[in-house]
Amino acid sequence: MELNDILQQLNEIFKDILDLDTLVLTPETTARDVEEWDSLSHIQIIVAAEKHFKIRLTAQEIQALENVGDMCKLVQKKSAQ
């Protein structure tokens, strides 16, 4: 799966969880860039992404994520396994 495809799918998940229809994620987007992205919504986003992509992320992998681009790469890696 291409990183751009993953980014588009994650963007839809984020828009749904954060209730932001106009949200446009970039690989550089972080929680600091989106006011509605707090610790509770972060957990909801992770769970929704795991279900959507049919993957499991470890706590260590989640903590290592610095931005949306890192998440895309991790989803790509996990999906290929």
N, CA, C and O atoms as a GROMACS GRO file, in nm:
protein
  324
    1MET      N    1   0.085  -0.118   0.000
    1MET     CA    2   0.000   0.000   0.000
    1MET      C    3   0.090   0.124   0.000
    1MET      O    4   0.188   0.132   0.074
    2GLU      N    5   0.054   0.220  -0.084
    2GLU     CA    6   0.131   0.343  -0.096
    2GLU      C    7   0.108   0.436   0.023
    2GLU      O    8  -0.001   0.438   0.080
    3LEU      N    9   0.211   0.511   0.060
    3LEU     CA   10   0.200   0.603   0.174
    3LEU      C   11   0.090   0.706   0.152
    3LEU      O   12   0.020   0.743   0.247
    4ASN      N   13   0.073   0.755   0.029
    4ASN     CA   14  -0.029   0.854   0.001
    4ASN      C   15  -0.169   0.797   0.023
    4ASN      O   16  -0.258   0.867   0.072
    5ASP      N   17  -0.189   0.669  -0.015
    5ASP     CA   18  -0.318   0.602   0.008
    5ASP      C   19  -0.346   0.590   0.158
    5ASP      O   20  -0.458   0.612   0.204
    6ILE      N   21  -0.243   0.555   0.234
    6ILE     CA   22  -0.257   0.542   0.379
    6ILE      C   23  -0.291   0.678   0.438
    6ILE      O   24  -0.378   0.689   0.524
    7LEU      N   25  -0.222   0.783   0.394
    7LEU     CA   26  -0.247   0.918   0.443
    7LEU      C   27  -0.393   0.959   0.417
    7LEU      O   28  -0.458   1.015   0.505
    8GLN      N   29  -0.443   0.930   0.298
    8GLN     CA   30  -0.582   0.965   0.266
    8GLN      C   31  -0.680   0.889   0.356
    8GLN      O   32  -0.778   0.947   0.404
    9GLN      N   33  -0.654   0.762   0.379
    9GLN     CA   34  -0.741   0.683   0.466
    9GLN      C   35  -0.733   0.730   0.611
    9GLN      O   36  -0.835   0.738   0.680
   10LEU      N   37  -0.612   0.761   0.658
   10LEU     CA   38  -0.597   0.815   0.794
   10LEU      C   39  -0.667   0.949   0.806
   10LEU      O   40  -0.725   0.979   0.910
   11ASN      N   41  -0.663   1.030   0.701
   11ASN     CA   42  -0.729   1.160   0.704
   11ASN      C   43  -0.879   1.142   0.730
   11ASN      O   44  -0.938   1.218   0.806
   12GLU      N   45  -0.939   1.043   0.666
   12GLU     CA   46  -1.082   1.016   0.687
   12GLU      C   47  -1.109   0.970   0.831
   12GLU      O   48  -1.209   1.010   0.890
   13ILE      N   49  -1.021   0.888   0.885
   13ILE     CA   50  -1.035   0.842   1.024
   13ILE      C   51  -1.025   0.962   1.119
   13ILE      O   52  -1.108   0.977   1.209
   14PHE      N   53  -0.925   1.047   1.098
   14PHE     CA   54  -0.908   1.166   1.183
   14PHE      C   55  -1.029   1.257   1.173
   14PHE      O   56  -1.078   1.306   1.274
   15LYS      N   57  -1.078   1.281   1.051
   15LYS     CA   58  -1.195   1.368   1.032
   15LYS      C   59  -1.315   1.314   1.107
   15LYS      O   60  -1.391   1.390   1.167
   16ASP      N   61  -1.333   1.183   1.104
   16ASP     CA   62  -1.446   1.120   1.173
   16ASP      C   63  -1.431   1.131   1.324
   16ASP      O   64  -1.525   1.173   1.393
   17ILE      N   65  -1.316   1.094   1.377
   17ILE     CA   66  -1.294   1.094   1.522
   17ILE      C   67  -1.296   1.237   1.578
   17ILE      O   68  -1.357   1.262   1.683
   18LEU      N   69  -1.231   1.329   1.509
   18LEU     CA   70  -1.218   1.466   1.559
   18LEU      C   71  -1.336   1.554   1.518
   18LEU      O   72  -1.347   1.669   1.562
   19ASP      N   73  -1.424   1.501   1.434
   19ASP     CA   74  -1.541   1.574   1.385
   19ASP      C   75  -1.499   1.705   1.318
   19ASP      O   76  -1.553   1.812   1.344
   20LEU      N   77  -1.400   1.692   1.229
   20LEU     CA   78  -1.347   1.807   1.154
   20LEU      C   79  -1.353   1.776   1.005
   20LEU      O   80  -1.260   1.717   0.949
   21ASP      N   81  -1.462   1.814   0.941
   21ASP     CA   82  -1.481   1.782   0.799
   21ASP      C   83  -1.378   1.845   0.708
   21ASP      O   84  -1.352   1.794   0.599
   22THR      N   85  -1.318   1.956   0.750
   22THR     CA   86  -1.223   2.027   0.664
   22THR      C   87  -1.077   1.992   0.693
   22THR      O   88  -0.987   2.051   0.634
   23LEU      N   89  -1.052   1.898   0.783
   23LEU     CA   90  -0.915   1.863   0.820
   23LEU      C   91  -0.840   1.804   0.701
   23LEU      O   92  -0.890   1.716   0.632
   24VAL      N   93  -0.719   1.854   0.680
   24VAL     CA   94  -0.631   1.799   0.577
   24VAL      C   95  -0.497   1.770   0.644
   24VAL      O   96  -0.424   1.861   0.682
   25LEU      N   97  -0.467   1.642   0.657
   25LEU     CA   98  -0.342   1.601   0.720
   25LEU      C   99  -0.228   1.603   0.619
   25LEU      O  100  -0.248   1.579   0.500
   26THR      N  101  -0.110   1.632   0.669
   26THR     CA  102   0.013   1.618   0.591
   26THR      C  103   0.102   1.523   0.670
   26THR      O  104   0.076   1.498   0.788
   27PRO      N  105   0.207   1.470   0.609
   27PRO     CA  106   0.298   1.384   0.685
   27PRO      C  107   0.360   1.455   0.806
   27PRO      O  108   0.400   1.390   0.902
   28GLU      N  109   0.368   1.588   0.801
   28GLU     CA  110   0.430   1.664   0.910
   28GLU      C  111   0.332   1.701   1.021
   28GLU      O  112   0.375   1.754   1.123
   29THR      N  113   0.202   1.675   1.004
   29THR     CA  114   0.102   1.712   1.103
   29THR      C  115   0.128   1.641   1.237
   29THR      O  116   0.154   1.521   1.240
   30THR      N  117   0.120   1.718   1.347
   30THR     CA  118   0.132   1.662   1.481
   30THR      C  119   0.009   1.701   1.562
   30THR      O  120  -0.073   1.781   1.517
   31ALA      N  121  -0.003   1.645   1.681
   31ALA     CA  122  -0.116   1.678   1.769
   31ALA      C  123  -0.116   1.826   1.804
   31ALA      O  124  -0.222   1.884   1.828
   32ARG      N  125   0.000   1.888   1.808
   32ARG     CA  126   0.007   2.031   1.839
   32ARG      C  127  -0.057   2.117   1.730
   32ARG      O  128  -0.095   2.232   1.755
   33ASP      N  129  -0.069   2.061   1.610
   33ASP     CA  130  -0.126   2.135   1.497
   33ASP      C  131  -0.278   2.131   1.493
   33ASP      O  132  -0.340   2.211   1.422
   34VAL      N  133  -0.340   2.039   1.569
   34VAL     CA  134  -0.485   2.020   1.564
   34VAL      C  135  -0.540   2.030   1.705
   34VAL      O  136  -0.518   1.942   1.788
   35GLU      N  137  -0.612   2.137   1.732
   35GLU     CA  138  -0.661   2.166   1.867
   35GLU      C  139  -0.744   2.051   1.926
   35GLU      O  140  -0.734   2.021   2.045
   36GLU      N  141  -0.825   1.988   1.843
   36GLU     CA  142  -0.915   1.882   1.892
   36GLU      C  143  -0.843   1.749   1.918
   36GLU      O  144  -0.902   1.658   1.975
   37TRP      N  145  -0.718   1.736   1.877
   37TRP     CA  146  -0.642   1.612   1.891
   37TRP      C  147  -0.579   1.609   2.030
   37TRP      O  148  -0.468   1.658   2.051
   38ASP      N  149  -0.653   1.550   2.126
   38ASP     CA  150  -0.603   1.538   2.263
   38ASP      C  151  -0.572   1.391   2.294
   38ASP      O  152  -0.578   1.306   2.205
   39SER      N  153  -0.540   1.363   2.418
   39SER     CA  154  -0.499   1.226   2.454
   39SER      C  155  -0.611   1.125   2.435
   39SER      O  156  -0.585   1.012   2.393
   40LEU      N  157  -0.735   1.162   2.465
   40LEU     CA  158  -0.847   1.070   2.447
   40LEU      C  159  -0.872   1.043   2.299
   40LEU      O  160  -0.889   0.928   2.259
   41SER      N  161  -0.874   1.148   2.218
   41SER     CA  162  -0.896   1.127   2.075
   41SER      C  163  -0.779   1.052   2.013
   41SER      O  164  -0.797   0.979   1.916
   42HIS      N  165  -0.659   1.069   2.068
   42HIS     CA  166  -0.542   0.995   2.018
   42HIS      C  167  -0.565   0.844   2.031
   42HIS      O  168  -0.538   0.769   1.938
   43ILE      N  169  -0.615   0.802   2.145
   43ILE     CA  170  -0.645   0.660   2.166
   43ILE      C  171  -0.752   0.614   2.068
   43ILE      O  172  -0.740   0.506   2.009
   44GLN      N  173  -0.855   0.695   2.049
   44GLN     CA  174  -0.963   0.659   1.956
   44GLN      C  175  -0.910   0.649   1.812
   44GLN      O  176  -0.951   0.560   1.738
   45ILE      N  177  -0.821   0.738   1.775
   45ILE     CA  178  -0.761   0.734   1.641
   45ILE      C  179  -0.680   0.607   1.622
   45ILE      O  180  -0.690   0.540   1.519
   46ILE      N  181  -0.599   0.572   1.722
   46ILE     CA  182  -0.516   0.451   1.714
   46ILE      C  183  -0.604   0.327   1.700
   46ILE      O  184  -0.579   0.242   1.614
   47VAL      N  185  -0.707   0.316   1.782
   47VAL     CA  186  -0.797   0.200   1.778
   47VAL      C  187  -0.868   0.193   1.642
   47VAL      O  188  -0.877   0.086   1.583
   48ALA      N  189  -0.916   0.307   1.594
   48ALA     CA  190  -0.985   0.310   1.464
   48ALA      C  191  -0.890   0.271   1.351
   48ALA      O  192  -0.929   0.200   1.259
   49ALA      N  193  -0.766   0.318   1.357
   49ALA     CA  194  -0.667   0.285   1.254
   49ALA      C  195  -0.633   0.136   1.258
   49ALA      O  196  -0.621   0.072   1.154
   50GLU      N  197  -0.618   0.082   1.378
   50GLU     CA  198  -0.590  -0.062   1.390
   50GLU      C  199  -0.703  -0.144   1.329
   50GLU      O  200  -0.677  -0.240   1.256
   51LYS      N  201  -0.826  -0.107   1.356
   51LYS     CA  202  -0.940  -0.180   1.300
   51LYS      C  203  -0.946  -0.164   1.149
   51LYS      O  204  -0.964  -0.261   1.076
   52HIS      N  205  -0.930  -0.041   1.102
   52HIS     CA  206  -0.941  -0.012   0.959
   52HIS      C  207  -0.835  -0.088   0.879
   52HIS      O  208  -0.865  -0.149   0.776
   53PHE      N  209  -0.711  -0.083   0.925
   53PHE     CA  210  -0.601  -0.144   0.852
   53PHE      C  211  -0.575  -0.289   0.894
   53PHE      O  212  -0.487  -0.355   0.838
   54LYS      N  213  -0.652  -0.338   0.992
   54LYS     CA  214  -0.638  -0.476   1.043
   54LYS      C  215  -0.495  -0.505   1.088
   54LYS      O  216  -0.432  -0.601   1.046
   55ILE      N  217  -0.446  -0.416   1.176
   55ILE     CA  218  -0.311  -0.429   1.231
   55ILE      C  219  -0.318  -0.411   1.383
   55ILE      O  220  -0.422  -0.370   1.436
   56ARG      N  221  -0.209  -0.441   1.451
   56ARG     CA  222  -0.196  -0.417   1.595
   56ARG      C  223  -0.068  -0.339   1.617
   56ARG      O  224   0.038  -0.373   1.565
   57LEU      N  225  -0.079  -0.233   1.696
   57LEU     CA  226   0.038  -0.151   1.729
   57LEU      C  227   0.072  -0.171   1.876
   57LEU      O  228  -0.017  -0.179   1.961
   58THR      N  229   0.200  -0.180   1.905
   58THR     CA  230   0.243  -0.194   2.044
   58THR      C  231   0.249  -0.055   2.108
   58THR      O  232   0.254   0.046   2.038
   59ALA      N  233   0.250  -0.051   2.239
   59ALA     CA  234   0.262   0.076   2.311
   59ALA      C  235   0.392   0.147   2.274
   59ALA      O  236   0.394   0.269   2.260
   60GLN      N  237   0.497   0.071   2.258
   60GLN     CA  238   0.627   0.129   2.221
   60GLN      C  239   0.620   0.192   2.082
   60GLN      O  240   0.674   0.301   2.061
   61GLU      N  241   0.554   0.125   1.988
   61GLU     CA  242   0.541   0.181   1.852
   61GLU      C  243   0.459   0.310   1.855
   61GLU      O  244   0.492   0.407   1.787
   62ILE      N  245   0.352   0.310   1.934
   62ILE     CA  246   0.265   0.427   1.943
   62ILE      C  247   0.341   0.545   2.004
   62ILE      O  248   0.330   0.658   1.956
   63GLN      N  249   0.418   0.519   2.109
   63GLN     CA  250   0.495   0.626   2.174
   63GLN      C  251   0.602   0.684   2.083
   63GLN      O  252   0.639   0.801   2.098
   64ALA      N  253   0.652   0.605   1.990
   64ALA     CA  254   0.758   0.651   1.900
   64ALA      C  255   0.706   0.740   1.788
   64ALA      O  256   0.785   0.804   1.718
   65LEU      N  257   0.575   0.745   1.768
   65LEU     CA  258   0.518   0.826   1.661
   65LEU      C  259   0.534   0.974   1.692
   65LEU      O  260   0.493   1.021   1.798
   66GLU      N  261   0.593   1.047   1.598
   66GLU     CA  262   0.613   1.191   1.617
   66GLU      C  263   0.519   1.274   1.531
   66GLU      O  264   0.492   1.390   1.562
   67ASN      N  265   0.469   1.216   1.422
   67ASN     CA  266   0.379   1.288   1.333
   67ASN      C  267   0.298   1.190   1.250
   67ASN      O  268   0.314   1.068   1.262
   68VAL      N  269   0.210   1.243   1.166
   68VAL     CA  270   0.124   1.157   1.085
   68VAL      C  271   0.207   1.075   0.985
   68VAL      O  272   0.173   0.961   0.955
   69GLY      N  273   0.314   1.134   0.934
   69GLY     CA  274   0.401   1.060   0.842
   69GLY      C  275   0.458   0.934   0.905
   69GLY      O  276   0.465   0.829   0.840
   70ASP      N  277   0.499   0.944   1.032
   70ASP     CA  278   0.549   0.826   1.104
   70ASP      C  279   0.439   0.720   1.114
   70ASP      O  280   0.466   0.600   1.101
   71MET      N  281   0.317   0.765   1.138
   71MET     CA  282   0.206   0.672   1.148
   71MET      C  283   0.180   0.603   1.015
   71MET      O  284   0.154   0.483   1.010
   72CYS      N  285   0.188   0.679   0.906
   72CYS     CA  286   0.170   0.620   0.772
   72CYS      C  287   0.275   0.511   0.746
   72CYS      O  288   0.243   0.403   0.698
   73LYS      N  289   0.399   0.541   0.779
   73LYS     CA  290   0.508   0.445   0.757
   73LYS      C  291   0.489   0.320   0.842
   73LYS      O  292   0.514   0.208   0.796
   74LEU      N  293   0.443   0.338   0.966
   74LEU     CA  294   0.421   0.225   1.054
   74LEU      C  295   0.306   0.139   1.002
   74LEU      O  296   0.315   0.016   1.004
   75VAL      N  297   0.199   0.202   0.958
   75VAL     CA  298   0.086   0.128   0.902
   75VAL      C  299   0.132   0.050   0.778
   75VAL      O  300   0.097  -0.067   0.761
   76GLN      N  301   0.211   0.114   0.695
   76GLN     CA  302   0.262   0.047   0.574
   76GLN      C  303   0.346  -0.075   0.612
   76GLN      O  304   0.331  -0.182   0.552
   77LYS      N  305   0.433  -0.060   0.709
   77LYS     CA  306   0.519  -0.170   0.755
   77LYS      C  307   0.436  -0.284   0.812
   77LYS      O  308   0.458  -0.400   0.778
   78LYS      N  309   0.341  -0.250   0.899
   78LYS     CA  310   0.258  -0.351   0.965
   78LYS      C  311   0.167  -0.422   0.864
   78LYS      O  312   0.142  -0.542   0.877
   79SER      N  313   0.118  -0.350   0.765
   79SER     CA  314   0.028  -0.407   0.665
   79SER      C  315   0.101  -0.507   0.577
   79SER      O  316   0.041  -0.602   0.526
   80ALA      N  317   0.231  -0.487   0.558
   80ALA     CA  318   0.310  -0.574   0.472
   80ALA      C  319   0.349  -0.705   0.541
   80ALA      O  320   0.394  -0.799   0.475
   81GLN      N  321   0.332  -0.712   0.672
   81GLN     CA  322   0.374  -0.831   0.748
   81GLN      C  323   0.273  -0.942   0.736
   81GLN      O  324   0.292  -1.050   0.793
   0.00000   0.00000   0.00000
